[in-house]
Amino acid sequence: MAVDLLGGDHAPAVVVDGALRACQADPALHLLLVGPAEAADEIIYALDPAEHGRILRLPVAPADGVKADSWVESGVRSAVLAVAQGQADAVLSAGNTGATVTSAALGLGRRPGVRRPPLAAVLPTGAGRLVLLDVGSSVDPDEETMATHALLGAAYAAVVHGVAAPRVGLLTIGTERGKGDRLRRALPPLLAGLALPAGARYVGLVEGNDVVSGAVADVVVTDGFTGNVLLKGLEAAYAELGPPDPAAGPPPPRAALLLGVDGTVVVCHGAASGADVAAGIAFAAHLHRRAAVAAMADLIEAQRGVSR
Amino acid sequence: MAVDLLGGDHAPAVVVDGALRACQADPALHLLLVGPAEAADEIIYALDPAEHGRILRLPVAPADGVKADSWVESGVRSAVLAVAQGQADAVLSAGNTGATVTSAALGLGRRPGVRRPPLAAVLPTGAGRLVLLDVGSSVDPDEETMATHALLGAAYAAVVHGVAAPRVGLLTIGTERGKGDRLRRALPPLLAGLALPAGARYVGLVEGNDVVSGAVADVVVTDGFTGNVLLKGLEAAYAELGPPDPAAGPPPPRAALLLGVDGTVVVCHGAASGADVAAGIAFAAHLHRRAAVAAMADLIEAQRGVSR
């Protein structure tokens, strides 16, 4: 697992903390620590010497004349390249979303038809779990990008949550005809005509409250601006008040998977805690072991074949 | 109080229920029931005959050849005109937001500088109460409209919540420079340069979680699409899990005030319950008795005078 030590508002401290927690929780986990050597060494020193073989360092040092932002972004770029070159199986970053998405799109390649890879988050609901996408990659998306979110989100719910025939809804502000902004008014015919993978079906317009109940959709499609705002609002509410269905077990990790790229890239919020980073690393490891990214790609390819 | 009996997904039944509850809870309340005579009669029959003097009817009947939508919209138009003509002090509608905003803008008039009147909702937070606007009036707003939201929201927090020097934030998806969509990237310099009323100040970018905590802003400005999605999501979470600070007393009504028009217009969600409608009516009566709309207009005019 390649971990971007420089990404996040409180990097490298919380990333060091999170990586250490993840290592201790999962004895099979190996980490490639990408960033300043001294931050990586903190993790190594905290581990039993018998465990040192589980840690590799990929030092990224500030070069002369390079701005701080570029230096930080070179961290996630190096982490993505480590996956592209087979040195790591997946990437975890809490850094700038735009830099991570761009690095992943260039370094790992986008799946056919994917213009802007979306970030898919999972929220607990009264009915289980719900996939919300995009949560920050595609601001000002066009219609084709939103339609691709629907395809990718359906595959995610089928593969990662094991949902048979996922219900896909479009997030808007009222279910009467003509409600919503320009983008939302244009989208329903396009979404209704899509051939979705995994037996998924488009169930029409949904609203903010449907993301809490989970009663009408398993996948909710929106632009990255609205999705990010709603995600951060609901996550904060659940952190304060508990999840909508406490009987449903531990809440999902506060981390999002980048969809539509050829590799496992998990993103935490910039304000993520050490526990969030640890959960994000564990989630990335889980997805890799399940070969989830390849399974999603296969589902979408299979649907493409049928539709042709 | 003019009540639009035809507005809402479950009209007139829930509006009848809500109007009756409001009447029973507040003996000083008089209602002008706008809509089908038989719905109004249900309320009258349910009241003690000694109370019948508190109810007036303004029948709105379907005309031949008029579509159902137009008939429903004529209800809110008639209710707004009753206020414009002095037959009522305020309006409550759970109907189509667009029709209500347009009726109010035309029937009551917009305040100077207000292009699109925003709807301001109040959310409970960990720190008290927070004004979120717009929550459904201005989809695809321009920069000037968003700046007007900031002025109106500041006046609202000062007058209705008694906040001295309200803190006004712009809702976005990350506080680094360059985050957000086109609109959000363009707005900060404009908002920072505004002369806000009531000693309010622009505090910069805020995120979804800040709407839950209430720690950094008293007023959060956004477009009507994002605001509506976040409002419905958080309201549903709080309805399920309780408000962020149970010690803060009863949660605010799930109703929004239309700002920037010359009159008191309160809007409930289309999916409002009878209890929500009753709370909306009580809220409108409270605002009218406090002369809140005039006080907000005065604050903004006073600031205009200073800024000239």
Interface residues (C-beta under 8 A of the other chain):
Chain A: N96 T97 G98 G126 G136 V139 D140 L171 T172 I173 G174 E176 G178 K179 G180 D181 R182 R184 E207 G208 N209 V211 V212 S213 T222 D223 G224 F225 T226 N228 V229 L230 L231 K232 G233 L234 E235 A236 A237 Y238 E240 L241 G242 P244 G270 A271
Chain B: N96 T97 G98 G126 G136 V139 D140 L171 T172 I173 G174 E176 G178 K179 G180 D181 R182 R184 E207 G208 N209 V211 V212 S213 T222 D223 G224 F225 T226 N228 V229 L230 L231 K232 G233 L234 E235 A236 A237 Y238 E240 L241 G242 P244 G270 A271
